[in-house]
Amino acid sequence: MSETPFRPREKLIEKQKLFQSIKKTTHMKGRYDIITLIAIPLGFTVSSIILIGAGIYKMSHGIGKKE
């Protein structure tokens, strides 16, 4: 009635030891954590700054006004 585990216990213990031995902060230990914690928010920030800059430029030059 019991299910087989997704990973063997030995592999799981090996991964736990690997992650516990890394001297980075807790939330930066995974393979793709850099992408999700740095690259995506940085991309949102850059795109919002560009859009705000474009809006300020258009307002200061009177571009796109509705008559």
Predicted model as a PDB file, atoms N, CA, C, CB and O in Angstrom, pLDDT in the B-factor column:
MODEL        1                                                                  
ATOM      1  N   MET A   1       0.810  -1.185   0.000  1.00 57.00           N  
ATOM      2  CA  MET A   1       0.000   0.000   0.000  1.00 57.00           C  
ATOM      3  C   MET A   1       0.862   1.261   0.000  1.00 57.00           C  
ATOM      4  CB  MET A   1      -0.926  -0.009   1.190  1.00 57.00           C  
ATOM      5  O   MET A   1       0.386   2.330  -0.381  1.00 57.00           O  
ATOM      6  N   SER A   2       2.117   1.152   0.420  1.00 74.00           N  
ATOM      7  CA  SER A   2       2.964   2.344   0.439  1.00 74.00           C  
ATOM      8  C   SER A   2       3.537   2.592  -0.951  1.00 74.00           C  
ATOM      9  CB  SER A   2       4.103   2.196   1.478  1.00 74.00           C  
ATOM     10  O   SER A   2       3.821   1.658  -1.701  1.00 74.00           O  
ATOM     11  N   GLU A   3       3.699   3.863  -1.274  1.00 75.00           N  
ATOM     12  CA  GLU A   3       4.231   4.234  -2.572  1.00 75.00           C  
ATOM     13  C   GLU A   3       5.754   4.231  -2.535  1.00 75.00           C  
ATOM     14  CB  GLU A   3       3.702   5.610  -3.001  1.00 75.00           C  
ATOM     15  O   GLU A   3       6.369   4.374  -1.478  1.00 75.00           O  
ATOM     16  N   THR A   4       6.337   4.067  -3.698  1.00 75.00           N  
ATOM     17  CA  THR A   4       7.786   4.178  -3.769  1.00 75.00           C  
ATOM     18  C   THR A   4       8.156   5.656  -3.758  1.00 75.00           C  
ATOM     19  CB  THR A   4       8.348   3.466  -5.041  1.00 75.00           C  
ATOM     20  O   THR A   4       7.429   6.470  -4.329  1.00 75.00           O  
ATOM     21  N   PRO A   5       9.253   6.020  -3.131  1.00 71.00           N  
ATOM     22  CA  PRO A   5       9.626   7.437  -3.076  1.00 71.00           C  
ATOM     23  C   PRO A   5      10.079   7.944  -4.451  1.00 71.00           C  
ATOM     24  CB  PRO A   5      10.744   7.655  -2.037  1.00 71.00           C  
ATOM     25  O   PRO A   5      10.477   7.163  -5.316  1.00 71.00           O  
ATOM     26  N   PHE A   6      10.010   9.262  -4.630  1.00 78.00           N  
ATOM     27  CA  PHE A   6      10.436   9.852  -5.894  1.00 78.00           C  
ATOM     28  C   PHE A   6      11.938   9.677  -6.095  1.00 78.00           C  
ATOM     29  CB  PHE A   6      10.063  11.338  -5.943  1.00 78.00           C  
ATOM     30  O   PHE A   6      12.398   9.411  -7.205  1.00 78.00           O  
ATOM     31  N   ARG A   7      12.687   9.828  -5.025  1.00 78.00           N  
ATOM     32  CA  ARG A   7      14.139   9.656  -5.076  1.00 78.00           C  
ATOM     33  C   ARG A   7      14.550   8.639  -4.019  1.00 78.00           C  
ATOM     34  CB  ARG A   7      14.878  11.016  -4.857  1.00 78.00           C  
ATOM     35  O   ARG A   7      13.903   8.529  -2.977  1.00 78.00           O  
ATOM     36  N   PRO A   8      15.605   7.909  -4.279  1.00 83.00           N  
ATOM     37  CA  PRO A   8      16.105   7.014  -3.241  1.00 83.00           C  
ATOM     38  C   PRO A   8      16.621   7.823  -2.038  1.00 83.00           C  
ATOM     39  CB  PRO A   8      17.226   6.107  -3.807  1.00 83.00           C  
ATOM     40  O   PRO A   8      17.096   8.948  -2.191  1.00 83.00           O  
ATOM     41  N   ARG A   9      16.519   7.242  -0.874  1.00 85.00           N  
ATOM     42  CA  ARG A   9      16.927   7.922   0.358  1.00 85.00           C  
ATOM     43  C   ARG A   9      18.401   8.319   0.321  1.00 85.00           C  
ATOM     44  CB  ARG A   9      16.661   7.028   1.567  1.00 85.00           C  
ATOM     45  O   ARG A   9      18.771   9.364   0.855  1.00 85.00           O  
ATOM     46  N   GLU A  10      19.237   7.503  -0.298  1.00 88.00           N  
ATOM     47  CA  GLU A  10      20.661   7.805  -0.362  1.00 88.00           C  
ATOM     48  C   GLU A  10      20.917   9.082  -1.169  1.00 88.00           C  
ATOM     49  CB  GLU A  10      21.426   6.627  -0.976  1.00 88.00           C  
ATOM     50  O   GLU A  10      21.734   9.916  -0.778  1.00 88.00           O  
ATOM     51  N   LYS A  11      20.217   9.227  -2.289  1.00 88.00           N  
ATOM     52  CA  LYS A  11      20.370  10.431  -3.109  1.00 88.00           C  
ATOM     53  C   LYS A  11      19.887  11.668  -2.350  1.00 88.00           C  
ATOM     54  CB  LYS A  11      19.594  10.283  -4.434  1.00 88.00           C  
ATOM     55  O   LYS A  11      20.501  12.731  -2.437  1.00 88.00           O  
ATOM     56  N   LEU A  12      18.799  11.530  -1.614  1.00 86.00           N  
ATOM     57  CA  LEU A  12      18.258  12.636  -0.840  1.00 86.00           C  
ATOM     58  C   LEU A  12      19.239  13.076   0.246  1.00 86.00           C  
ATOM     59  CB  LEU A  12      16.918  12.241  -0.216  1.00 86.00           C  
ATOM     60  O   LEU A  12      19.454  14.272   0.442  1.00 86.00           O  
ATOM     61  N   ILE A  13      19.824  12.127   0.939  1.00 89.00           N  
ATOM     62  CA  ILE A  13      20.809  12.450   1.988  1.00 89.00           C  
ATOM     63  C   ILE A  13      22.044  13.090   1.362  1.00 89.00           C  
ATOM     64  CB  ILE A  13      21.210  11.173   2.787  1.00 89.00           C  
ATOM     65  O   ILE A  13      22.621  14.015   1.934  1.00 89.00           O  
ATOM     66  N   GLU A  14      22.449  12.605   0.200  1.00 89.00           N  
ATOM     67  CA  GLU A  14      23.601  13.189  -0.494  1.00 89.00           C  
ATOM     68  C   GLU A  14      23.332  14.653  -0.871  1.00 89.00           C  
ATOM     69  CB  GLU A  14      23.936  12.367  -1.758  1.00 89.00           C  
ATOM     70  O   GLU A  14      24.202  15.506  -0.696  1.00 89.00           O  
ATOM     71  N   LYS A  15      22.137  14.944  -1.383  1.00 84.00           N  
ATOM     72  CA  LYS A  15      21.778  16.320  -1.732  1.00 84.00           C  
ATOM     73  C   LYS A  15      21.712  17.206  -0.481  1.00 84.00           C  
ATOM     74  CB  LYS A  15      20.426  16.347  -2.473  1.00 84.00           C  
ATOM     75  O   LYS A  15      22.141  18.359  -0.516  1.00 84.00           O  
ATOM     76  N   GLN A  16      21.179  16.674   0.616  1.00 85.00           N  
ATOM     77  CA  GLN A  16      21.102  17.443   1.862  1.00 85.00           C  
ATOM     78  C   GLN A  16      22.499  17.807   2.354  1.00 85.00           C  
ATOM     79  CB  GLN A  16      20.346  16.647   2.946  1.00 85.00           C  
ATOM     80  O   GLN A  16      22.733  18.938   2.782  1.00 85.00           O  
ATOM     81  N   LYS A  17      23.420  16.861   2.296  1.00 87.00           N  
ATOM     82  CA  LYS A  17      24.785  17.143   2.724  1.00 87.00           C  
ATOM     83  C   LYS A  17      25.441  18.185   1.827  1.00 87.00           C  
ATOM     84  CB  LYS A  17      25.613  15.861   2.731  1.00 87.00           C  
ATOM     85  O   LYS A  17      26.182  19.045   2.304  1.00 87.00           O  
ATOM     86  N   LEU A  18      25.164  18.107   0.513  1.00 82.00           N  
ATOM     87  CA  LEU A  18      25.705  19.082  -0.418  1.00 82.00           C  
ATOM     88  C   LEU A  18      25.201  20.485  -0.091  1.00 82.00           C  
ATOM     89  CB  LEU A  18      25.339  18.706  -1.853  1.00 82.00           C  
ATOM     90  O   LEU A  18      25.987  21.429  -0.010  1.00 82.00           O  
ATOM     91  N   PHE A  19      23.884  20.621   0.097  1.00 78.00           N  
ATOM     92  CA  PHE A  19      23.317  21.935   0.378  1.00 78.00           C  
ATOM     93  C   PHE A  19      23.752  22.461   1.745  1.00 78.00           C  
ATOM     94  CB  PHE A  19      21.800  21.874   0.306  1.00 78.00           C  
ATOM     95  O   PHE A  19      23.920  23.670   1.906  1.00 78.00           O  
ATOM     96  N   GLN A  20      23.935  21.597   2.716  1.00 81.00           N  
ATOM     97  CA  GLN A  20      24.360  22.043   4.037  1.00 81.00           C  
ATOM     98  C   GLN A  20      25.827  22.448   4.045  1.00 81.00           C  
ATOM     99  CB  GLN A  20      24.119  20.951   5.064  1.00 81.00           C  
ATOM    100  O   GLN A  20      26.243  23.215   4.914  1.00 81.00           O  
ATOM    101  N   SER A  21      26.614  21.955   3.106  1.00 82.00           N  
ATOM    102  CA  SER A  21      28.036  22.293   3.087  1.00 82.00           C  
ATOM    103  C   SER A  21      28.317  23.602   2.348  1.00 82.00           C  
ATOM    104  CB  SER A  21      28.822  21.168   2.448  1.00 82.00           C  
ATOM    105  O   SER A  21      29.400  24.168   2.498  1.00 82.00           O  
ATOM    106  N   ILE A  22      27.360  24.092   1.551  1.00 74.00           N  
ATOM    107  CA  ILE A  22      27.556  25.344   0.814  1.00 74.00           C  
ATOM    108  C   ILE A  22      27.500  26.504   1.789  1.00 74.00           C  
ATOM    109  CB  ILE A  22      26.487  25.514  -0.306  1.00 74.00           C  
ATOM    110  O   ILE A  22      26.616  26.560   2.644  1.00 74.00           O  
ATOM    111  N   LYS A  23      28.437  27.424   1.665  1.00 76.00           N  
ATOM    112  CA  LYS A  23      28.545  28.524   2.616  1.00 76.00           C  
ATOM    113  C   LYS A  23      27.826  29.787   2.152  1.00 76.00           C  
ATOM    114  CB  LYS A  23      29.992  28.836   2.866  1.00 76.00           C  
ATOM    115  O   LYS A  23      28.166  30.878   2.608  1.00 76.00           O  
ATOM    116  N   LYS A  24      26.849  29.672   1.266  1.00 68.00           N  
ATOM    117  CA  LYS A  24      26.053  30.823   0.846  1.00 68.00           C  
ATOM    118  C   LYS A  24      24.878  30.988   1.809  1.00 68.00           C  
ATOM    119  CB  LYS A  24      25.550  30.653  -0.625  1.00 68.00           C  
ATOM    120  O   LYS A  24      24.633  30.140   2.667  1.00 68.00           O  
ATOM    121  N   THR A  25      24.161  32.097   1.647  1.00 68.00           N  
ATOM    122  CA  THR A  25      22.978  32.278   2.469  1.00 68.00           C  
ATOM    123  C   THR A  25      21.917  31.257   2.083  1.00 68.00           C  
ATOM    124  CB  THR A  25      22.431  33.707   2.327  1.00 68.00           C  
ATOM    125  O   THR A  25      21.970  30.677   0.999  1.00 68.00           O  
ATOM    126  N   THR A  26      20.972  31.042   2.959  1.00 63.00           N  
ATOM    127  CA  THR A  26      20.021  29.951   2.791  1.00 63.00           C  
ATOM    128  C   THR A  26      19.223  30.049   1.496  1.00 63.00           C  
ATOM    129  CB  THR A  26      19.079  29.918   3.957  1.00 63.00           C  
ATOM    130  O   THR A  26      18.998  29.035   0.837  1.00 63.00           O  
ATOM    131  N   HIS A  27      18.793  31.250   1.121  1.00 63.00           N  
ATOM    132  CA  HIS A  27      17.922  31.372  -0.040  1.00 63.00           C  
ATOM    133  C   HIS A  27      18.674  31.430  -1.360  1.00 63.00           C  
ATOM    134  CB  HIS A  27      17.075  32.589   0.098  1.00 63.00           C  
ATOM    135  O   HIS A  27      18.037  31.603  -2.399  1.00 63.00           O  
ATOM    136  N   MET A  28      19.995  31.296  -1.375  1.00 65.00           N  
ATOM    137  CA  MET A  28      20.766  31.358  -2.619  1.00 65.00           C  
ATOM    138  C   MET A  28      21.475  30.039  -2.931  1.00 65.00           C  
ATOM    139  CB  MET A  28      21.789  32.481  -2.539  1.00 65.00           C  
ATOM    140  O   MET A  28      22.475  30.038  -3.650  1.00 65.00           O  
ATOM    141  N   LYS A  29      20.984  28.930  -2.411  1.00 64.00           N  
ATOM    142  CA  LYS A  29      21.705  27.675  -2.564  1.00 64.00           C  
ATOM    143  C   LYS A  29      21.329  26.886  -3.812  1.00 64.00           C  
ATOM    144  CB  LYS A  29      21.475  26.830  -1.369  1.00 64.00           C  
ATOM    145  O   LYS A  29      22.122  26.066  -4.275  1.00 64.00           O  
ATOM    146  N   GLY A  30      20.159  27.108  -4.361  1.00 71.00           N  
ATOM    147  CA  GLY A  30      19.714  26.334  -5.507  1.00 71.00           C  
ATOM    148  C   GLY A  30      20.358  26.782  -6.805  1.00 71.00           C  
ATOM    149  O   GLY A  30      21.024  27.816  -6.866  1.00 71.00           O  
ATOM    150  N   ARG A  31      20.148  25.993  -7.830  1.00 71.00           N  
ATOM    151  CA  ARG A  31      20.759  26.246  -9.123  1.00 71.00           C  
ATOM    152  C   ARG A  31      20.165  27.479  -9.796  1.00 71.00           C  
ATOM    153  CB  ARG A  31      20.597  25.037 -10.019  1.00 71.00           C  
ATOM    154  O   ARG A  31      20.900  28.278 -10.377  1.00 71.00           O  
ATOM    155  N   TYR A  32      18.859  27.643  -9.727  1.00 78.00           N  
ATOM    156  CA  TYR A  32      18.190  28.722 -10.442  1.00 78.00           C  
ATOM    157  C   TYR A  32      17.773  29.865  -9.511  1.00 78.00           C  
ATOM    158  CB  TYR A  32      16.973  28.181 -11.166  1.00 78.00           C  
ATOM    159  O   TYR A  32      16.997  30.731  -9.915  1.00 78.00           O  
ATOM    160  N   ASP A  33      18.270  29.881  -8.292  1.00 77.00           N  
ATOM    161  CA  ASP A  33      17.889  30.928  -7.352  1.00 77.00           C  
ATOM    162  C   ASP A  33      18.422  32.291  -7.759  1.00 77.00           C  
ATOM    163  CB  ASP A  33      18.378  30.585  -5.969  1.00 77.00           C  
ATOM    164  O   ASP A  33      17.776  33.306  -7.496  1.00 77.00           O  
ATOM    165  N   ILE A  34      19.563  32.338  -8.383  1.00 76.00           N  
ATOM    166  CA  ILE A  34      20.116  33.626  -8.832  1.00 76.00           C  
ATOM    167  C   ILE A  34      19.181  34.255  -9.858  1.00 76.00           C  
ATOM    168  CB  ILE A  34      21.541  33.443  -9.437  1.00 76.00           C  
ATOM    169  O   ILE A  34      18.958  35.466  -9.844  1.00 76.00           O  
ATOM    170  N   ILE A  35      18.635  33.430 -10.748  1.00 80.00           N  
ATOM    171  CA  ILE A  35      17.739  33.951 -11.782  1.00 80.00           C  
ATOM    172  C   ILE A  35      16.478  34.518 -11.153  1.00 80.00           C  
ATOM    173  CB  ILE A  35      17.380  32.853 -12.797  1.00 80.00           C  
ATOM    174  O   ILE A  35      16.048  35.617 -11.504  1.00 80.00           O  
ATOM    175  N   THR A  36      15.883  33.775 -10.225  1.00 82.00           N  
ATOM    176  CA  THR A  36      14.611  34.218  -9.671  1.00 82.00           C  
ATOM    177  C   THR A  36      14.767  35.338  -8.658  1.00 82.00           C  
ATOM    178  CB  THR A  36      13.905  33.063  -9.033  1.00 82.00           C  
ATOM    179  O   THR A  36      13.837  36.121  -8.466  1.00 82.00           O  
ATOM    180  N   LEU A  37      15.908  35.436  -8.009  1.00 82.00           N  
ATOM    181  CA  LEU A  37      16.060  36.444  -6.960  1.00 82.00           C  
ATOM    182  C   LEU A  37      16.764  37.707  -7.427  1.00 82.00           C  
ATOM    183  CB  LEU A  37      16.813  35.863  -5.809  1.00 82.00           C  
ATOM    184  O   LEU A  37      16.641  38.742  -6.773  1.00 82.00           O  
ATOM    185  N   ILE A  38      17.484  37.662  -8.516  1.00 85.00           N  
ATOM    186  CA  ILE A  38      18.229  38.839  -8.957  1.00 85.00           C  
ATOM    187  C   ILE A  38      17.812  39.267 -10.362  1.00 85.00           C  
ATOM    188  CB  ILE A  38      19.731  38.559  -8.919  1.00 85.00           C  
ATOM    189  O   ILE A  38      17.470  40.432 -10.566  1.00 85.00           O  
ATOM    190  N   ALA A  39      17.831  38.371 -11.316  1.00 88.00           N  
ATOM    191  CA  ALA A  39      17.621  38.744 -12.716  1.00 88.00           C  
ATOM    192  C   ALA A  39      16.196  39.221 -12.986  1.00 88.00           C  
ATOM    193  CB  ALA A  39      17.941  37.569 -13.616  1.00 88.00           C  
ATOM    194  O   ALA A  39      16.012  40.225 -13.675  1.00 88.00           O  
ATOM    195  N   ILE A  40      15.192  38.534 -12.466  1.00 90.00           N  
ATOM    196  CA  ILE A  40      13.808  38.916 -12.740  1.00 90.00           C  
ATOM    197  C   ILE A  40      13.461  40.259 -12.097  1.00 90.00           C  
ATOM    198  CB  ILE A  40      12.853  37.833 -12.237  1.00 90.00           C  
ATOM    199  O   ILE A  40      12.928  41.125 -12.790  1.00 90.00           O  
ATOM    200  N   PRO A  41      13.738  40.479 -10.796  1.00 92.00           N  
ATOM    201  CA  PRO A  41      13.463  41.806 -10.241  1.00 92.00           C  
ATOM    202  C   PRO A  41      14.283  42.915 -10.907  1.00 92.00           C  
ATOM    203  CB  PRO A  41      13.737  41.801  -8.754  1.00 92.00           C  
ATOM    204  O   PRO A  41      13.793  44.033 -11.067  1.00 92.00           O  
ATOM    205  N   LEU A  42      15.508  42.618 -11.290  1.00 94.00           N  
ATOM    206  CA  LEU A  42      16.323  43.613 -11.989  1.00 94.00           C  
ATOM    207  C   LEU A  42      15.705  43.957 -13.350  1.00 94.00           C  
ATOM    208  CB  LEU A  42      17.768  43.095 -12.172  1.00 94.00           C  
ATOM    209  O   LEU A  42      15.698  45.121 -13.750  1.00 94.00           O  
ATOM    210  N   GLY A  43      15.200  42.971 -14.044  1.00 95.00           N  
ATOM    211  CA  GLY A  43      14.527  43.209 -15.321  1.00 95.00           C  
ATOM    212  C   GLY A  43      13.277  44.059 -15.156  1.00 95.00           C  
ATOM    213  O   GLY A  43      13.031  44.965 -15.953  1.00 95.00           O  
ATOM    214  N   PHE A  44      12.476  43.769 -14.116  1.00 96.00           N  
ATOM    215  CA  PHE A  44      11.291  44.586 -13.842  1.00 96.00           C  
ATOM    216  C   PHE A  44      11.687  46.026 -13.519  1.00 96.00           C  
ATOM    217  CB  PHE A  44      10.479  43.986 -12.677  1.00 96.00           C  
ATOM    218  O   PHE A  44      11.038  46.966 -13.979  1.00 96.00           O  
ATOM    219  N   THR A  45      12.733  46.200 -12.743  1.00 97.00           N  
ATOM    220  CA  THR A  45      13.174  47.534 -12.361  1.00 97.00           C  
ATOM    221  C   THR A  45      13.645  48.319 -13.578  1.00 97.00           C  
ATOM    222  CB  THR A  45      14.290  47.449 -11.321  1.00 97.00           C  
ATOM    223  O   THR A  45      13.275  49.480 -13.752  1.00 97.00           O  
ATOM    224  N   VAL A  46      14.452  47.696 -14.410  1.00 97.00           N  
ATOM    225  CA  VAL A  46      14.975  48.382 -15.594  1.00 97.00           C  
ATOM    226  C   VAL A  46      13.839  48.757 -16.547  1.00 97.00           C  
ATOM    227  CB  VAL A  46      16.007  47.495 -16.319  1.00 97.00           C  
ATOM    228  O   VAL A  46      13.801  49.872 -17.069  1.00 97.00           O  
ATOM    229  N   SER A  47      12.920  47.826 -16.769  1.00 98.00           N  
ATOM    230  CA  SER A  47      11.824  48.137 -17.693  1.00 98.00           C  
ATOM    231  C   SER A  47      10.917  49.227 -17.139  1.00 98.00           C  
ATOM    232  CB  SER A  47      11.004  46.883 -17.985  1.00 98.00           C  
ATOM    233  O   SER A  47      10.429  50.058 -17.905  1.00 98.00           O  
ATOM    234  N   SER A  48      10.679  49.248 -15.840  1.00 98.00           N  
ATOM    235  CA  SER A  48       9.836  50.304 -15.272  1.00 98.00           C  
ATOM    236  C   SER A  48      10.534  51.655 -15.334  1.00 98.00           C  
ATOM    237  CB  SER A  48       9.466  49.974 -13.823  1.00 98.00           C  
ATOM    238  O   SER A  48       9.882  52.668 -15.585  1.00 98.00           O  
ATOM    239  N   ILE A  49      11.835  51.693 -15.113  1.00 98.00           N  
ATOM    240  CA  ILE A  49      12.577  52.957 -15.217  1.00 98.00           C  
ATOM    241  C   ILE A  49      12.538  53.473 -16.657  1.00 98.00           C  
ATOM    242  CB  ILE A  49      14.049  52.771 -14.750  1.00 98.00           C  
ATOM    243  O   ILE A  49      12.394  54.676 -16.877  1.00 98.00           O  
ATOM    244  N   ILE A  50      12.665  52.578 -17.634  1.00 98.00           N  
ATOM    245  CA  ILE A  50      12.598  52.989 -19.040  1.00 98.00           C  
ATOM    246  C   ILE A  50      11.215  53.542 -19.371  1.00 98.00           C  
ATOM    247  CB  ILE A  50      12.935  51.803 -19.969  1.00 98.00           C  
ATOM    248  O   ILE A  50      11.101  54.567 -20.044  1.00 98.00           O  
ATOM    249  N   LEU A  51      10.156  52.864 -18.898  1.00 97.00           N  
ATOM    250  CA  LEU A  51       8.802  53.336 -19.184  1.00 97.00           C  
ATOM    251  C   LEU A  51       8.518  54.671 -18.507  1.00 97.00           C  
ATOM    252  CB  LEU A  51       7.778  52.302 -18.736  1.00 97.00           C  
ATOM    253  O   LEU A  51       7.880  55.540 -19.101  1.00 97.00           O  
ATOM    254  N   ILE A  52       8.984  54.846 -17.274  1.00 98.00           N  
ATOM    255  CA  ILE A  52       8.805  56.119 -16.580  1.00 98.00           C  
ATOM    256  C   ILE A  52       9.572  57.221 -17.302  1.00 98.00           C  
ATOM    257  CB  ILE A  52       9.270  56.011 -15.111  1.00 98.00           C  
ATOM    258  O   ILE A  52       9.055  58.326 -17.466  1.00 98.00           O  
ATOM    259  N   GLY A  53      10.789  56.937 -17.732  1.00 97.00           N  
ATOM    260  CA  GLY A  53      11.579  57.915 -18.475  1.00 97.00           C  
ATOM    261  C   GLY A  53      10.912  58.303 -19.776  1.00 97.00           C  
ATOM    262  O   GLY A  53      10.906  59.479 -20.140  1.00 97.00           O  
ATOM    263  N   ALA A  54      10.350  57.338 -20.481  1.00 96.00           N  
ATOM    264  CA  ALA A  54       9.658  57.636 -21.736  1.00 96.00           C  
ATOM    265  C   ALA A  54       8.427  58.498 -21.470  1.00 96.00           C  
ATOM    266  CB  ALA A  54       9.253  56.332 -22.457  1.00 96.00           C  
ATOM    267  O   ALA A  54       8.136  59.408 -22.246  1.00 96.00           O  
ATOM    268  N   GLY A  55       7.710  58.230 -20.399  1.00 94.00           N  
ATOM    269  CA  GLY A  55       6.538  59.034 -20.056  1.00 94.00           C  
ATOM    270  C   GLY A  55       6.913  60.457 -19.702  1.00 94.00           C  
ATOM    271  O   GLY A  55       6.234  61.399 -20.113  1.00 94.00           O  
ATOM    272  N   ILE A  56       7.983  60.626 -18.946  1.00 95.00           N  
ATOM    273  CA  ILE A  56       8.443  61.975 -18.596  1.00 95.00           C  
ATOM    274  C   ILE A  56       8.890  62.722 -19.841  1.00 95.00           C  
ATOM    275  CB  ILE A  56       9.594  61.913 -17.574  1.00 95.00           C  
ATOM    276  O   ILE A  56       8.606  63.913 -19.975  1.00 95.00           O  
ATOM    277  N   TYR A  57       9.573  62.059 -20.743  1.00 96.00           N  
ATOM    278  CA  TYR A  57      10.010  62.685 -21.997  1.00 96.00           C  
ATOM    279  C   TYR A  57       8.807  63.147 -22.816  1.00 96.00           C  
ATOM    280  CB  TYR A  57      10.869  61.703 -22.822  1.00 96.00           C  
ATOM    281  O   TYR A  57       8.785  64.264 -23.331  1.00 96.00           O  
ATOM    282  N   LYS A  58       7.806  62.270 -22.929  1.00 94.00           N  
ATOM    283  CA  LYS A  58       6.614  62.620 -23.710  1.00 94.00           C  
ATOM    284  C   LYS A  58       5.854  63.777 -23.072  1.00 94.00           C  
ATOM    285  CB  LYS A  58       5.692  61.404 -23.851  1.00 94.00           C  
ATOM    286  O   LYS A  58       5.347  64.647 -23.780  1.00 94.00           O  
ATOM    287  N   MET A  59       5.768  63.796 -21.734  1.00 93.00           N  
ATOM    288  CA  MET A  59       5.075  64.895 -21.067  1.00 93.00           C  
ATOM    289  C   MET A  59       5.824  66.205 -21.242  1.00 93.00           C  
ATOM    290  CB  MET A  59       4.899  64.589 -19.585  1.00 93.00           C  
ATOM    291  O   MET A  59       5.201  67.245 -21.454  1.00 93.00           O  
ATOM    292  N   SER A  60       7.131  66.175 -21.157  1.00 94.00           N  
ATOM    293  CA  SER A  60       7.893  67.418 -21.244  1.00 94.00           C  
ATOM    294  C   SER A  60       7.925  67.982 -22.650  1.00 94.00           C  
ATOM    295  CB  SER A  60       9.298  67.196 -20.759  1.00 94.00           C  
ATOM    296  O   SER A  60       8.106  69.188 -22.819  1.00 94.00           O  
ATOM    297  N   HIS A  61       7.754  67.140 -23.672  1.00 93.00           N  
ATOM    298  CA  HIS A  61       7.781  67.610 -25.047  1.00 93.00           C  
ATOM    299  C   HIS A  61       6.386  67.703 -25.665  1.00 93.00           C  
ATOM    300  CB  HIS A  61       8.644  66.700 -25.877  1.00 93.00           C  
ATOM    301  O   HIS A  61       6.250  68.104 -26.820  1.00 93.00           O  
ATOM    302  N   GLY A  62       5.365  67.341 -24.919  1.00 91.00           N  
ATOM    303  CA  GLY A  62       3.988  67.443 -25.423  1.00 91.00           C  
ATOM    304  C   GLY A  62       3.655  66.438 -26.502  1.00 91.00           C  
ATOM    305  O   GLY A  62       2.806  66.706 -27.353  1.00 91.00           O  
ATOM    306  N   ILE A  63       4.297  65.299 -26.485  1.00 91.00           N  
ATOM    307  CA  ILE A  63       4.063  64.267 -27.500  1.00 91.00           C  
ATOM    308  C   ILE A  63       2.884  63.393 -27.039  1.00 91.00           C  
ATOM    309  CB  ILE A  63       5.363  63.393 -27.735  1.00 91.00           C  
ATOM    310  O   ILE A  63       2.806  63.006 -25.873  1.00 91.00           O  
ATOM    311  N   GLY A  64       1.991  63.098 -27.951  1.00 83.00           N  
ATOM    312  CA  GLY A  64       0.911  62.164 -27.663  1.00 83.00           C  
ATOM    313  C   GLY A  64      -0.272  62.786 -26.940  1.00 83.00           C  
ATOM    314  O   GLY A  64      -1.071  62.065 -26.344  1.00 83.00           O  
ATOM    315  N   LYS A  65      -0.400  64.088 -26.979  1.00 80.00           N  
ATOM    316  CA  LYS A  65      -1.550  64.743 -26.344  1.00 80.00           C  
ATOM    317  C   LYS A  65      -2.792  64.528 -27.184  1.00 80.00           C  
ATOM    318  CB  LYS A  65      -1.290  66.252 -26.147  1.00 80.00           C  
ATOM    319  O   LYS A  65      -2.736  64.495 -28.413  1.00 80.00           O  
ATOM    320  N   LYS A  66      -3.908  64.383 -26.503  1.00 79.00           N  
ATOM    321  CA  LYS A  66      -5.188  64.281 -27.210  1.00 79.00           C  
ATOM    322  C   LYS A  66      -5.782  65.676 -27.312  1.00 79.00           C  
ATOM    323  CB  LYS A  66      -6.174  63.299 -26.480  1.00 79.00           C  
ATOM    324  O   LYS A  66      -5.794  66.426 -26.335  1.00 79.00           O  
ATOM    325  N   GLU A  67      -6.262  66.015 -28.465  1.00 76.00           N  
ATOM    326  CA  GLU A  67      -6.823  67.354 -28.707  1.00 76.00           C  
ATOM    327  C   GLU A  67      -8.257  67.424 -28.306  1.00 76.00           C  
ATOM    328  CB  GLU A  67      -6.690  67.744 -30.158  1.00 76.00           C  
ATOM    329  O   GLU A  67      -8.886  68.474 -28.440  1.00 76.00           O  
TER     330      GLU A  67                                                      
ENDMDL                                                                          
END                                                                             
